[in-house]
Amino acid sequence: MKLKKLFIQSIRNIDYLEVDCSDGIHFIYGKNAQGKTSILESIYLLSNLRSFRDPDVSALLKTNEKQGSVRGDFEIDKEVY
């Protein structure tokens, strides 16, 4: 299964982010405290339904937000299945 698109809203320090995950290798880079780990944590959340940082999923919410969302569009690799 391949992640094709990632949508993050009101998670940690990310207001809104839409990432196109086309084929190939992807690098996440940037200055400290810009959301790199939040992107990885969001992908982990989609895969495992929990955070690798905190057992309380509500801790992922951006400060002073009551709700947030992480959504992924996936594609099944027909060569594997």
C-alpha positions in Angstrom: 0.0 0.0 0.0 1.4 3.4 -0.9 0.6 6.8 0.6 -0.3 9.1 -2.3 -1.4 12.2 -0.5 -1.3 13.4 3.1 -3.6 16.0 4.7 -2.8 17.4 8.2 -4.9 20.1 10.0 -4.3 21.5 13.5 -1.8 18.9 14.6 1.0 20.1 16.8 2.5 23.2 15.1 0.9 22.6 11.7 -2.1 24.7 10.8 -2.7 23.0 7.5 -0.5 20.9 5.2 -1.2 19.0 2.1 1.6 16.8 0.8 1.7 15.0 -2.6 3.5 11.7 -2.1 4.2 10.7 -5.7 6.4 7.8 -6.6 10.1 8.0 -5.6 12.1 8.9 -2.5 11.0 11.9 -0.4 13.0 14.0 2.0 11.6 16.1 4.9 13.9 18.9 5.8 13.7 22.3 7.5 14.8 24.3 10.5 14.1 23.1 14.1 10.4 23.3 15.2 9.0 23.6 11.7 6.9 20.4 11.8 9.2 17.6 10.4 8.5 15.3 13.2 4.8 16.2 13.2 4.6 15.0 9.6 6.2 11.7 10.5 4.0 11.4 13.6 0.9 11.9 11.4 2.0 9.1 9.0 2.6 6.9 12.0 -0.8 7.8 13.4 -2.4 6.7 10.1 -0.5 3.4 10.2 -0.9 2.5 13.9 -3.8 4.6 15.2 -1.6 5.9 18.0 1.2 8.4 18.4 4.8 7.3 19.0 5.3 10.3 21.4 2.2 10.3 23.7 -0.4 7.6 24.5 -3.0 10.4 24.6 -3.9 11.1 21.0 -5.5 14.5 22.0 -2.0 15.7 22.8 -1.4 15.9 19.1 -3.8 18.8 18.8 -2.4 22.2 18.1 -2.5 24.4 21.2 -6.0 25.9 21.9 -7.6 23.7 19.2 -10.5 21.4 20.0 -10.2 19.2 16.9 -7.7 18.3 14.2 -7.4 15.8 11.5 -4.9 13.6 9.7 -6.0 12.0 6.4 -4.2 9.9 3.9 -5.1 8.8 0.4 -3.6 5.4 -0.3 -3.2 3.2 -3.4 -2.9 -0.6 -3.3 0.2 -1.8 -5.2 -1.3 -4.3 -7.6 2.0 -5.9 -8.2 2.4 -6.9 -4.6 -1.2 -8.1 -4.0 
